[in-house]
Each structure stands twice: as C-alpha cells, then as structure tokens.
Amino acid sequence: QVQLVESGGGLVQAGGSLRLACAASGGTFRSYAMGWFRQAPGKEREFVAVISGSGGSTYYADSVKGRFTISRDNAKNTAYLQMNSLKPEDTAVYYCAADRRISSYSSAIGPGYWGQGTQVTVSS
C-alpha cells in the first residue's frame, strides 16, 4: 500500500515557475519509479515525466522538455516536479504516480498508485 500526497500547486503567471512535491509513504520508496501526469478540462490524461527509483534515469513528454525537471530525494521519500517557463497550456490538474514498473508509465492502464492531484493554473 503506497500513499501519495501532493503539494505546491497554485496560480502563477505565464513565464513563472512552480515546484510540485509528492510525499510517499507505505512502501520502499527507492523501489518505485515516480512520475507525473496532468489532465486539463476536456482533455485526456497526459504523461509529463518519470524518474527511476535511483534517480538515474528521467523521461519527459516533448511538451515539457527543457522546461520541467523531475527529481527525487529518497532520504525524504519525496518526488518533485520543477516547472519553469510556464505557459497557459500547462494549466491542468497534476497527479503524482508511483509504480515499480517504469513501463507502466507508457501503458494504457498506467501506474498502480496515484496521488489526489493538485491544480496548477497559469494565467496569461
């Protein structure tokens, strides 16, 4: 049983920055690949980024490459998403996810564990 609690969402202006955090409990944190998805109103859920358990590998959606950085602090059981150069089209509910299988992040079913989501709104 893995529980994920997100924080850090809010309202920012275009061009600004925001850092999301995802605190995990209930599992061996470094055994889980941690990732982020987002869903905007009327749109499908979209993969954003994932990081391997050790932090050694990261993968990003093309839409956020060069602007977003995923990281993790295994001593704090926390994953982060640093979002820079934010655009209005980044507006969405952002969800943290965890799964031992990094391949789950590219599957139709998706990762096994999800956070509650946090709203990110980018104004123009």
Disulfide bonds with the S-S distance in Angstrom:
Cys22-Cys96 2.02
